């Protein structure tokens, strides 16, 4: 029984880690989007100043 419980805990932990990793990845992508928009706007303003 102890082995089964331990394996079950391990499976739960693995799935929790997977979920946390997925949410971290999604939030990371969401944080990157405004940064990309900012750099694009910055580059556009730079080219606008040059011309």
Biopython code that builds the backbone (N, CA, C, O; Angstrom):
import numpy as np
from Bio.PDB.StructureBuilder import StructureBuilder

atoms = [
    (1, "UNK", "N", (0.829, -1.214, 0.000)),
    (1, "UNK", "CA", (0.000, 0.000, 0.000)),
    (1, "UNK", "C", (0.861, 1.262, 0.000)),
    (1, "UNK", "O", (0.566, 2.230, -0.701)),
    (2, "UNK", "N", (1.924, 1.236, 0.792)),
    (2, "UNK", "CA", (2.777, 2.426, 0.868)),
    (2, "UNK", "C", (3.361, 2.775, -0.501)),
    (2, "UNK", "O", (3.424, 3.942, -0.887)),
    (3, "UNK", "N", (3.786, 1.741, -1.223)),
    (3, "UNK", "CA", (4.353, 1.978, -2.547)),
    (3, "UNK", "C", (3.322, 2.620, -3.469)),
    (3, "UNK", "O", (3.634, 3.554, -4.207)),
    (4, "UNK", "N", (2.094, 2.111, -3.421)),
    (4, "UNK", "CA", (1.044, 2.661, -4.278)),
    (4, "UNK", "C", (0.794, 4.130, -3.952)),
    (4, "UNK", "O", (0.667, 4.958, -4.854)),
    (5, "UNK", "N", (0.726, 4.449, -2.665)),
    (5, "UNK", "CA", (0.483, 5.838, -2.261)),
    (5, "UNK", "C", (1.623, 6.723, -2.746)),
    (5, "UNK", "O", (1.397, 7.830, -3.235)),
    (6, "UNK", "N", (2.851, 6.224, -2.606)),
    (6, "UNK", "CA", (4.008, 7.016, -3.024)),
    (6, "UNK", "C", (3.978, 7.264, -4.527)),
    (6, "UNK", "O", (4.230, 8.377, -4.988)),
    (7, "UNK", "N", (3.667, 6.211, -5.288)),
    (7, "UNK", "CA", (3.570, 6.365, -6.737)),
    (7, "UNK", "C", (2.466, 7.352, -7.107)),
    (7, "UNK", "O", (2.623, 8.171, -8.013)),
    (8, "UNK", "N", (1.353, 7.259, -6.392)),
    (8, "UNK", "CA", (0.231, 8.158, -6.656)),
    (8, "UNK", "C", (0.648, 9.607, -6.397)),
    (8, "UNK", "O", (0.334, 10.500, -7.185)),
    (9, "UNK", "N", (1.362, 9.834, -5.280)),
    (9, "UNK", "CA", (1.842, 11.181, -4.966)),
    (9, "UNK", "C", (2.776, 11.678, -6.059)),
    (9, "UNK", "O", (2.724, 12.840, -6.461)),
    (10, "UNK", "N", (3.628, 10.780, -6.531)),
    (10, "UNK", "CA", (4.583, 11.167, -7.570)),
    (10, "UNK", "C", (3.857, 11.573, -8.843)),
    (10, "UNK", "O", (4.221, 12.554, -9.491)),
    (11, "UNK", "N", (2.821, 10.804, -9.196)),
    (11, "UNK", "CA", (2.041, 11.118, -10.400)),
    (11, "UNK", "C", (1.353, 12.471, -10.237)),
    (11, "UNK", "O", (1.336, 13.280, -11.165)),
    (12, "UNK", "N", (0.784, 12.714, -9.050)),
    (12, "UNK", "CA", (0.109, 13.991, -8.796)),
    (12, "UNK", "C", (1.112, 15.137, -8.905)),
    (12, "UNK", "O", (0.825, 16.166, -9.515)),
    (13, "UNK", "N", (2.286, 14.953, -8.311)),
    (13, "UNK", "CA", (3.301, 16.008, -8.360)),
    (13, "UNK", "C", (3.731, 16.291, -9.787)),
    (13, "UNK", "O", (3.903, 17.448, -10.171)),
    (14, "UNK", "N", (3.906, 15.239, -10.573)),
    (14, "UNK", "CA", (4.323, 15.409, -11.964)),
    (14, "UNK", "C", (3.278, 16.204, -12.740)),
    (14, "UNK", "O", (3.625, 17.103, -13.506)),
    (15, "UNK", "N", (1.995, 15.876, -12.545)),
    (15, "UNK", "CA", (0.940, 16.586, -13.267)),
    (15, "UNK", "C", (0.848, 18.031, -12.790)),
    (15, "UNK", "O", (0.583, 18.933, -13.585)),
    (16, "UNK", "N", (1.068, 18.254, -11.485)),
    (16, "UNK", "CA", (1.050, 19.627, -10.969)),
    (16, "UNK", "C", (2.186, 20.437, -11.574)),
    (16, "UNK", "O", (1.996, 21.590, -11.961)),
    (17, "UNK", "N", (3.369, 19.831, -11.655)),
    (17, "UNK", "CA", (4.512, 20.518, -12.257)),
    (17, "UNK", "C", (4.225, 20.859, -13.710)),
    (17, "UNK", "O", (4.558, 21.947, -14.179)),
    (18, "UNK", "N", (3.604, 19.920, -14.421)),
    (18, "UNK", "CA", (3.267, 20.148, -15.817)),
    (18, "UNK", "C", (2.313, 21.333, -15.951)),
    (18, "UNK", "O", (2.493, 22.187, -16.819)),
    (19, "UNK", "N", (1.297, 21.381, -15.087)),
    (19, "UNK", "CA", (0.329, 22.484, -15.115)),
    (19, "UNK", "C", (1.017, 23.806, -14.794)),
    (19, "UNK", "O", (0.772, 24.813, -15.458)),
    (20, "UNK", "N", (1.882, 23.806, -13.773)),
    (20, "UNK", "CA", (2.595, 25.025, -13.410)),
    (20, "UNK", "C", (3.483, 25.492, -14.555)),
    (20, "UNK", "O", (3.547, 26.685, -14.850)),
    (21, "UNK", "N", (4.166, 24.548, -15.198)),
    (21, "UNK", "CA", (5.022, 24.898, -16.321)),
    (21, "UNK", "C", (4.222, 25.503, -17.457)),
    (21, "UNK", "O", (4.655, 26.464, -18.093)),
    (22, "UNK", "N", (3.041, 24.930, -17.710)),
    (22, "UNK", "CA", (2.202, 25.436, -18.798)),
    (22, "UNK", "C", (1.728, 26.850, -18.502)),
    (22, "UNK", "O", (1.758, 27.713, -19.379)),
    (23, "UNK", "N", (1.285, 27.093, -17.258)),
    (23, "UNK", "CA", (0.798, 28.424, -16.898)),
    (23, "UNK", "C", (1.942, 29.430, -16.916)),
    (23, "UNK", "O", (1.757, 30.575, -17.330)),
    (24, "UNK", "N", (3.130, 29.007, -16.466)),
    (24, "UNK", "CA", (4.295, 29.887, -16.505)),
    (24, "UNK", "C", (4.633, 30.238, -17.949)),
    (24, "UNK", "O", (4.928, 31.393, -18.253)),
    (25, "UNK", "N", (4.593, 29.252, -18.835)),
    (25, "UNK", "CA", (4.883, 29.471, -20.249)),
    (25, "UNK", "C", (3.891, 30.457, -20.861)),
    (25, "UNK", "O", (4.275, 31.369, -21.593)),
    (26, "UNK", "N", (2.598, 30.256, -20.547)),
    (26, "UNK", "CA", (1.568, 31.145, -21.081)),
    (26, "UNK", "C", (1.745, 32.562, -20.564)),
    (26, "UNK", "O", (1.674, 33.517, -21.338)),
    (27, "UNK", "N", (1.976, 32.714, -19.250)),
    (27, "UNK", "CA", (2.148, 34.048, -18.685)),
    (27, "UNK", "C", (3.417, 34.687, -19.235)),
    (27, "UNK", "O", (3.458, 35.899, -19.445)),
    (28, "UNK", "N", (4.457, 33.882, -19.471)),
    (28, "UNK", "CA", (5.685, 34.405, -20.056)),
    (28, "UNK", "C", (5.444, 34.943, -21.454)),
    (28, "UNK", "O", (5.948, 36.005, -21.819)),
    (29, "UNK", "N", (4.665, 34.197, -22.238)),
    (29, "UNK", "CA", (4.346, 34.658, -23.589)),
    (29, "UNK", "C", (3.532, 35.937, -23.541)),
    (29, "UNK", "O", (3.737, 36.839, -24.353)),
    (30, "UNK", "N", (2.597, 36.021, -22.581)),
    (30, "UNK", "CA", (1.778, 37.225, -22.451)),
    (30, "UNK", "C", (2.642, 38.415, -22.060)),
    (30, "UNK", "O", (2.393, 39.537, -22.500)),
    (31, "UNK", "N", (3.667, 38.172, -21.226)),
    (31, "UNK", "CA", (4.555, 39.261, -20.832)),
    (31, "UNK", "C", (5.452, 39.689, -21.982)),
    (31, "UNK", "O", (5.851, 40.851, -22.056)),
    (32, "UNK", "N", (5.775, 38.760, -22.885)),
    (32, "UNK", "CA", (6.657, 39.076, -24.011)),
    (32, "UNK", "C", (5.933, 39.932, -25.048)),
    (32, "UNK", "O", (6.549, 40.781, -25.691)),
    (33, "UNK", "N", (4.619, 39.712, -25.214)),
    (33, "UNK", "CA", (3.874, 40.431, -26.248)),
    (33, "UNK", "C", (3.982, 41.946, -26.123)),
    (33, "UNK", "O", (4.319, 42.596, -27.113)),
    (34, "UNK", "N", (3.712, 42.553, -24.949)),
    (34, "UNK", "CA", (3.851, 44.005, -24.851)),
    (34, "UNK", "C", (5.275, 44.471, -25.112)),
    (34, "UNK", "O", (5.485, 45.547, -25.672)),
    (35, "UNK", "N", (6.260, 43.660, -24.708)),
    (35, "UNK", "CA", (7.657, 44.011, -24.984)),
    (35, "UNK", "C", (7.909, 44.069, -26.483)),
    (35, "UNK", "O", (8.561, 44.994, -26.967)),
    (36, "UNK", "N", (7.396, 43.084, -27.223)),
    (36, "UNK", "CA", (7.566, 43.072, -28.672)),
    (36, "UNK", "C", (6.897, 44.290, -29.292)),
    (36, "UNK", "O", (7.479, 44.946, -30.156)),
    (37, "UNK", "N", (5.682, 44.597, -28.860)),
    (37, "UNK", "CA", (4.973, 45.761, -29.386)),
    (37, "UNK", "C", (5.763, 47.033, -29.116)),
    (37, "UNK", "O", (5.832, 47.921, -29.967)),
    (38, "UNK", "N", (6.362, 47.120, -27.922)),
    (38, "UNK", "CA", (7.124, 48.307, -27.561)),
    (38, "UNK", "C", (8.346, 48.465, -28.465)),
    (38, "UNK", "O", (8.628, 49.564, -28.942)),
    (39, "UNK", "N", (9.083, 47.352, -28.704)),
    (39, "UNK", "CA", (10.283, 47.439, -29.535)),
    (39, "UNK", "C", (9.914, 47.773, -30.972)),
    (39, "UNK", "O", (10.627, 48.526, -31.635)),
    (40, "UNK", "N", (8.798, 47.216, -31.465)),
    (40, "UNK", "CA", (8.352, 47.518, -32.826)),
    (40, "UNK", "C", (8.005, 48.997, -32.940)),
    (40, "UNK", "O", (8.406, 49.657, -33.899)),
    (41, "UNK", "N", (7.265, 49.519, -31.970)),
    (41, "UNK", "CA", (6.909, 50.935, -31.981)),
    (41, "UNK", "C", (8.165, 51.793, -31.903)),
    (41, "UNK", "O", (8.257, 52.830, -32.560)),
    (42, "UNK", "N", (9.131, 51.362, -31.099)),
    (42, "UNK", "CA", (10.387, 52.099, -30.953)),
    (42, "UNK", "C", (11.138, 52.126, -32.280)),
    (42, "UNK", "O", (11.644, 53.173, -32.685)),
    (43, "UNK", "N", (11.213, 50.990, -32.955)),
    (43, "UNK", "CA", (11.894, 50.922, -34.245)),
    (43, "UNK", "C", (11.184, 51.788, -35.279)),
    (43, "UNK", "O", (11.837, 52.457, -36.080)),
    (44, "UNK", "N", (9.856, 51.781, -35.268)),
    (44, "UNK", "CA", (9.100, 52.598, -36.217)),
    (44, "UNK", "C", (9.362, 54.077, -35.983)),
    (44, "UNK", "O", (9.509, 54.844, -36.935)),
    (45, "UNK", "N", (9.421, 54.484, -34.706)),
    (45, "UNK", "CA", (9.685, 55.885, -34.408)),
    (45, "UNK", "C", (11.102, 56.257, -34.830)),
    (45, "UNK", "O", (11.334, 57.375, -35.291)),
    (46, "UNK", "N", (12.050, 55.336, -34.678)),
    (46, "UNK", "CA", (13.428, 55.604, -35.088)),
    (46, "UNK", "C", (13.516, 55.801, -36.597)),
    (46, "UNK", "O", (14.173, 56.732, -37.061)),
    (47, "UNK", "N", (12.857, 54.930, -37.371)),
    (47, "UNK", "CA", (12.889, 55.068, -38.822)),
    (47, "UNK", "C", (12.162, 56.346, -39.236)),
    (47, "UNK", "O", (12.553, 57.000, -40.203)),
    (48, "UNK", "N", (11.110, 56.699, -38.508)),
    (48, "UNK", "CA", (10.364, 57.922, -38.805)),
    (48, "UNK", "C", (11.255, 59.144, -38.588)),
    (48, "UNK", "O", (11.202, 60.098, -39.364)),
    (49, "UNK", "N", (12.072, 59.117, -37.537)),
    (49, "UNK", "CA", (12.971, 60.237, -37.251)),
    (49, "UNK", "C", (14.051, 60.327, -38.324)),
    (49, "UNK", "O", (14.423, 61.427, -38.734)),
    (50, "UNK", "N", (14.554, 59.195, -38.780)),
    (50, "UNK", "CA", (15.647, 59.183, -39.761)),
    (50, "UNK", "C", (15.219, 59.782, -41.086)),
    (50, "UNK", "O", (15.974, 60.545, -41.689)),
    (51, "UNK", "N", (14.012, 59.450, -41.556)),
    (51, "UNK", "CA", (13.601, 59.888, -42.887)),
    (51, "UNK", "C", (13.241, 61.361, -42.893)),
    (51, "UNK", "O", (12.871, 61.902, -43.936)),
]
sb = StructureBuilder()
sb.init_structure("model")
sb.init_model(0)
sb.init_chain("A")
sb.init_seg("    ")
for serial, (resi, resn, name, xyz) in enumerate(atoms, 1):
    if name == "N":
        sb.init_residue(resn, " ", resi, " ")
    sb.init_atom(name, np.array(xyz, "f"), 0.0, 1.0, " ", f" {name:<3s}", serial, name[0])
structure = sb.get_structure()
